[in-house]
Amino acid sequence: MDVGGEVRRRYGAIAARALQRSRREGGAAVQVSLGCGDPVSLAGLGPGNVVLDLGSGGGRDCLLAARRVAPGGRVYGLDMTEEMIALAARNLKGTAGVELVRGEIERIPLRDGTVDVVISNCVINLSVDKGRVLAEAFRVLAPGGRLAACDIVTRGDIPAGIRAGVGRWVGCLGGALEEREYARALAGAGFERIQVEVTHLYRAREVLGFLEEKGWDIGSMVPHVDRKWGSASIMAVKPAL
């Protein structure tokens, strides 16, 4: 399966439907919330900060961040789909200090050391090359800058067949890293003061409910997935010079 292409198609379609709805109703664009936490609050933003939102989607976190970095701050919203960029532009109309950029989180189109804080909300797990994403985040951060992300992680062993089955329908779960593996990936990118804190472990029915709707026999899967996936708050810092 072309995972990157599938992710692009899935989220582009979500944004396109939201735009169509807003145009049909003649009002503001529909907010699309696809996150698993609140990286803006986690980041501790302040006036004047320059922020990059990896996978900014419909622009919700860009809007919240823009309010916190004013006056004098700037927020870059990076997304790979034209549809999400268009939706975010509609949602953020009139919001000062936000620039939307189309691009991939594995190849961030910003210069080295130009960002104070990188945020992300349930997006890094979707990448097939998470090491490169984290290396790119490290590159664009200024010395002493920080990463504040909310993401999906796994805990303990999950049979490969179960992971593949869940991943086929729920992309955010299929590509999730084990929590200690996530910490090692951050360290490998050069980050320090790493924290990966699981804030909520999903019960089996939360994970498998969608599969049941598709007609899967999930009874035998329950013991293997209960409390194996969770939402996590992730913090890391680029060393100061």
TAPE-V204588 format. One record per residue. N is the residue number from 1. PSI is psi in radians with two decimals (NA if undefined). NEAR is the number of other C-alpha atoms within 8 Angstrom. D_CENTER is the distance of its C-alpha to the mean C-alpha in whole Angstrom. Layout:
BEGIN
n | psi | near | d_center
N | PSI | NEAR | D_CENTER
N | PSI | NEAR | D_CENTER
END
This chain:
BEGIN
n | psi | near | d_center
1 | 2.40 | 3 | 21
2 | 1.60 | 5 | 19
3 | -0.79 | 7 | 16
4 | -0.76 | 8 | 14
5 | -0.65 | 7 | 17
6 | -0.73 | 9 | 16
7 | -0.78 | 10 | 12
8 | -0.79 | 10 | 14
9 | -0.75 | 8 | 16
10 | -0.86 | 8 | 15
11 | -0.50 | 10 | 12
12 | -0.69 | 12 | 15
13 | -0.68 | 9 | 17
14 | -0.80 | 8 | 15
15 | -0.71 | 14 | 15
16 | -0.72 | 11 | 19
17 | -0.68 | 8 | 20
18 | -0.70 | 13 | 19
19 | -0.75 | 11 | 21
20 | -0.71 | 8 | 24
21 | -0.74 | 10 | 24
22 | -0.66 | 12 | 24
23 | -0.66 | 9 | 27
24 | -0.67 | 6 | 29
25 | -0.15 | 6 | 29
26 | 0.45 | 6 | 29
27 | -2.80 | 6 | 27
28 | 2.77 | 7 | 24
29 | 2.63 | 12 | 21
30 | 2.25 | 10 | 19
31 | 2.39 | 9 | 16
32 | 2.00 | 9 | 13
33 | 1.90 | 6 | 11
34 | 0.29 | 6 | 8
35 | 3.14 | 9 | 7
36 | 0.38 | 10 | 8
37 | -2.80 | 11 | 9
38 | 1.38 | 9 | 10
39 | -0.42 | 14 | 9
40 | -0.82 | 12 | 12
41 | -0.69 | 7 | 15
42 | -0.60 | 9 | 14
43 | -0.36 | 11 | 14
44 | 0.84 | 6 | 17
45 | 2.70 | 11 | 18
46 | 2.96 | 8 | 21
47 | 2.37 | 10 | 23
48 | -0.19 | 10 | 23
49 | 2.53 | 13 | 20
50 | 2.17 | 13 | 18
51 | 2.48 | 14 | 14
52 | 2.20 | 12 | 12
53 | 1.94 | 14 | 8
54 | 2.06 | 14 | 6
55 | 1.05 | 12 | 6
56 | -0.23 | 15 | 8
57 | -2.31 | 12 | 9
58 | -0.02 | 13 | 12
59 | 0.11 | 14 | 12
60 | -0.86 | 13 | 12
61 | -0.52 | 10 | 10
62 | -0.75 | 13 | 12
63 | -0.82 | 11 | 15
64 | -0.71 | 9 | 15
65 | -0.70 | 12 | 15
66 | -0.65 | 15 | 18
67 | -0.58 | 7 | 20
68 | -0.46 | 9 | 19
69 | -0.09 | 15 | 20
70 | 2.54 | 12 | 23
71 | 2.75 | 6 | 26
72 | -0.17 | 9 | 25
73 | 3.09 | 13 | 22
74 | 2.53 | 14 | 19
75 | 2.20 | 14 | 16
76 | 2.22 | 13 | 14
77 | 2.01 | 15 | 12
78 | 2.19 | 16 | 11
79 | 2.66 | 17 | 10
80 | -0.13 | 12 | 12
81 | 2.42 | 11 | 14
82 | -0.65 | 9 | 17
83 | -0.76 | 10 | 17
84 | -0.67 | 15 | 14
85 | -0.74 | 15 | 15
86 | -0.73 | 8 | 18
87 | -0.78 | 17 | 17
88 | -0.70 | 14 | 15
89 | -0.66 | 10 | 18
90 | -0.73 | 9 | 20
91 | -0.54 | 13 | 18
92 | 0.15 | 9 | 19
93 | 2.21 | 6 | 22
94 | -0.06 | 4 | 24
95 | 2.11 | 8 | 22
96 | 2.62 | 5 | 23
97 | 0.28 | 10 | 21
98 | 2.32 | 12 | 18
99 | 2.17 | 8 | 18
100 | 2.34 | 11 | 16
101 | 2.26 | 9 | 16
102 | 2.24 | 10 | 15
103 | -3.14 | 11 | 14
104 | 2.53 | 9 | 12
105 | -0.29 | 12 | 10
106 | -0.24 | 10 | 13
107 | 1.34 | 8 | 15
108 | 2.16 | 11 | 14
109 | 0.90 | 5 | 17
110 | 2.73 | 6 | 18
111 | 2.80 | 6 | 21
112 | 2.43 | 8 | 21
113 | 0.50 | 9 | 21
114 | 0.03 | 10 | 20
115 | 2.43 | 13 | 17
116 | -0.67 | 12 | 18
117 | 2.29 | 15 | 14
118 | 2.22 | 15 | 11
119 | 2.79 | 14 | 8
120 | 2.53 | 15 | 4
121 | 1.67 | 17 | 3
122 | 0.82 | 15 | 3
123 | -0.70 | 12 | 2
124 | -0.62 | 11 | 5
125 | -0.37 | 15 | 7
126 | -0.29 | 11 | 8
127 | 2.50 | 11 | 10
128 | -0.14 | 8 | 13
129 | 1.24 | 7 | 14
130 | -0.56 | 11 | 11
131 | -0.71 | 10 | 15
132 | -0.67 | 8 | 15
133 | -0.83 | 13 | 11
134 | -0.64 | 11 | 12
135 | -0.69 | 10 | 16
136 | -0.72 | 12 | 15
137 | -0.75 | 11 | 13
138 | -0.75 | 11 | 16
139 | -0.80 | 9 | 18
140 | -0.26 | 13 | 17
141 | 2.47 | 17 | 17
142 | 2.72 | 12 | 21
143 | 2.30 | 9 | 23
144 | -0.09 | 11 | 22
145 | 2.93 | 13 | 18
146 | 2.69 | 13 | 16
147 | 2.30 | 13 | 12
148 | 1.90 | 16 | 10
149 | 2.63 | 14 | 7
150 | 2.32 | 16 | 7
151 | 2.98 | 16 | 6
152 | 2.33 | 15 | 9
153 | 2.91 | 16 | 12
154 | 2.82 | 11 | 16
155 | 2.12 | 10 | 19
156 | -3.11 | 6 | 22
157 | 2.41 | 5 | 23
158 | 2.16 | 9 | 22
159 | 2.42 | 7 | 25
160 | -0.68 | 6 | 24
161 | -0.64 | 6 | 25
162 | -0.81 | 11 | 23
163 | -0.76 | 11 | 20
164 | -0.68 | 9 | 21
165 | -0.77 | 8 | 22
166 | -0.75 | 14 | 19
167 | -0.48 | 12 | 16
168 | -0.53 | 8 | 19
169 | -0.50 | 8 | 18
170 | 1.59 | 8 | 15
171 | -0.58 | 11 | 12
172 | -0.41 | 12 | 9
173 | -0.64 | 13 | 12
174 | -0.60 | 11 | 14
175 | 0.17 | 11 | 12
176 | 2.48 | 11 | 11
177 | 2.64 | 10 | 13
178 | 2.53 | 10 | 16
179 | -0.70 | 10 | 16
180 | -0.57 | 7 | 18
181 | -0.66 | 8 | 17
182 | -0.79 | 11 | 14
183 | -0.71 | 11 | 16
184 | -0.66 | 8 | 18
185 | -0.69 | 11 | 16
186 | -0.77 | 14 | 15
187 | -0.69 | 10 | 19
188 | -0.50 | 8 | 20
189 | -0.20 | 10 | 18
190 | -0.01 | 9 | 20
191 | 2.69 | 13 | 18
192 | 3.07 | 10 | 20
193 | 0.90 | 7 | 20
194 | 2.32 | 12 | 18
195 | 2.20 | 9 | 17
196 | 1.79 | 12 | 15
197 | 2.01 | 7 | 16
198 | 2.15 | 10 | 15
199 | -0.34 | 8 | 16
200 | 2.19 | 7 | 16
201 | 2.28 | 10 | 18
202 | 2.30 | 11 | 18
203 | 2.83 | 9 | 21
204 | -0.73 | 11 | 22
205 | -0.51 | 8 | 23
206 | -0.68 | 7 | 19
207 | -0.72 | 10 | 18
208 | -0.11 | 11 | 21
209 | -0.70 | 8 | 22
210 | -0.64 | 8 | 21
211 | -0.64 | 11 | 23
212 | -0.67 | 10 | 26
213 | -0.50 | 7 | 26
214 | 0.04 | 6 | 26
215 | 0.17 | 6 | 29
216 | 2.57 | 7 | 28
217 | 1.77 | 6 | 30
218 | -0.03 | 9 | 28
219 | -0.79 | 5 | 31
220 | -0.25 | 6 | 31
221 | -0.41 | 8 | 27
222 | -0.87 | 11 | 27
223 | -0.41 | 7 | 28
224 | -0.23 | 9 | 25
225 | -0.20 | 13 | 22
226 | 2.12 | 11 | 23
227 | 0.53 | 10 | 21
228 | -0.36 | 13 | 19
229 | 2.57 | 13 | 16
230 | 2.78 | 14 | 14
231 | 2.46 | 14 | 11
232 | 2.58 | 14 | 11
233 | 2.25 | 16 | 11
234 | 2.20 | 13 | 11
235 | 2.48 | 12 | 13
236 | 2.71 | 13 | 15
237 | 2.42 | 12 | 18
238 | 2.24 | 14 | 19
239 | 2.48 | 9 | 23
240 | 2.70 | 6 | 25
241 | NA | 4 | 28
END
